[in-house]
Amino acid sequence: MNLKERINEDLKTAMKSGDKVRLATIRSIRALILEFEKSGSGKELTEEQEISMLTSAAKKRKDSIEQYEKAGRSDLLEKEKAEFVVLSEYLPEQLTEEKLFEGIKALADGIGAETKADFKILMPKAIQAYKGKADGKLIKDVVEKVLG
């Protein structure tokens, strides 16, 4: 079942259950898919594009959570957290820092990256290998640890 089919099924379930936050979040994901389809590119939505789309939406929620925490807006904070949890269900499982470190260390050993000067070589390969499976900032931090 692809993302579009899963979203449509989950949308029906959320409507029946009356879960307003879940319904609103699923509708926002559905809107992203429809926007892509109507963009005129004529392409099918690939799994990589789905993950990119969902990661972007999750990142926006994370940023909003941070802003609402700083501003002390607990009412909006809880809504954003709930939406982030729903979005996380559609993303691939996120790697822990330890597993990411092991993977990037193996990647660095494979290409011979050892010093900070090799950052430009290792970082793009790490992003390519772990995009959607870990936050970009975490990937950058782990690459710096491996090379530092």
N, C-alpha and C positions, 0 to 999 in steps of 0.2 A: 504494500500500500504506500503510495507516494504521499508527500506532504499535503498536497491539495485535497486528496481523498480523506486523509486522516483529519484535517482541519474541518472539512464538511461534516464528518461523523461526530467529531467532538463538539462542533457548533450545535448540532441537533441535541446532543446529550446535555450541554450546558443550558440550552433553552428549556428543556424539560425539567431540569433540576432547579432552575431559577437562580443559579449562581451568577450574580451580576458582574463581579470582577472577572471571573473566568470567561464569561460571555463577551465582555468588552475586549479582553485581551485576545481571544481567538478571532474576534471580528477584525482587530487591528492586524493580525497576521494574515488573515484572508484578504484584507485590503492591500497589503504589500504584494501578495501573489497576483491579485487582479491588476494592480498597477504595472507589474512586470509584464503580464500577458497583453495588456493594452498599450505597451510602449511602442509597438510597431516593429519590434526586432524580428518577430516571426520565429523566434527560437523557443525550444522547449526549456522549461526550468530544470536545470541540472541539480544534482544533490549538492554540489559545491556551492552553487548560487543560493540554494535554499539555506544552507548553513551560514553563508555570508549574510544573508538577509536577516536571519534569526539572531545571529551574533550582534549585528548592528542594532537591532531592536533591544536586545538584552543590555548592550553597552549604554544605550540611551537611558534605560531604566536605572542602571547602576549609577550613572552620573546624576540623575534626578534624585536618587536616594541620598547621595552624598550632599547635594545642595539643600535638600529638605532637612537633613540632620543638622547642617550648619545653621540653617534659618530657624530651627526649632519648630518646624511644621509637622507635628506628629500625625495629624489627620491625613495629609497628603503622603507622608512617609509610609504609612501602613498600606495605602493603596498601591504605591509603586512597588513595595516589597512583595505584595500579593501577585501583582502582574509579573514581576521578575520570576517568581516561583513557577507560574504557569508557563512562561517562555522557556524556562530551563528544562521543562519536560520534553520539549521538542528538539533541544540541542543534544549533540553527542555528549557522553559522560566526560566531564572535565578531569584532566589529569592532575594528580597531586604534584607538588613541587619536587618531591623526591623522585617520582617516576619520570617527570620531565627532565630532571637533572641527569638521570641515567641515560635517557634517550638522546639528549643533546651531547652528552659526554661521548657516547658511542658514535654519534654523527661527526663530532669534532675529530675523534681518533681516525675515523674513516677517511676524512679529507686532509688530515694532517694539520688541523688548526690548533695552535698552542698558545699564541700570544695575543695581546689586545689588537695588534695590527691585523690579525686574521678575522676580526669582527665582521668586516665587510663581506667576507666569504661565507662565514658560518651563519650569520643572522638570516639572510634570505633563505638558506636551506632549512633552517630551523622553523621559520615562519611557514614555509611550504609544507613541511612535514607535520606541523602541529596546529595549523590554522583550524579554528573551530573546536579544538580539543583542549586548548588552554588560552588564557587571556594574553594578548600581545605584549602587555607590560611585563607580565610574569615571564614570558619567553625571553624578552630582552634582558631581564634581571638574571635569569639562569644562564644565558649565553655569556654575560659579563662575568658571572661566577666561574663558569667553566674556563674561560680564557684568563681570568685574573688569578 
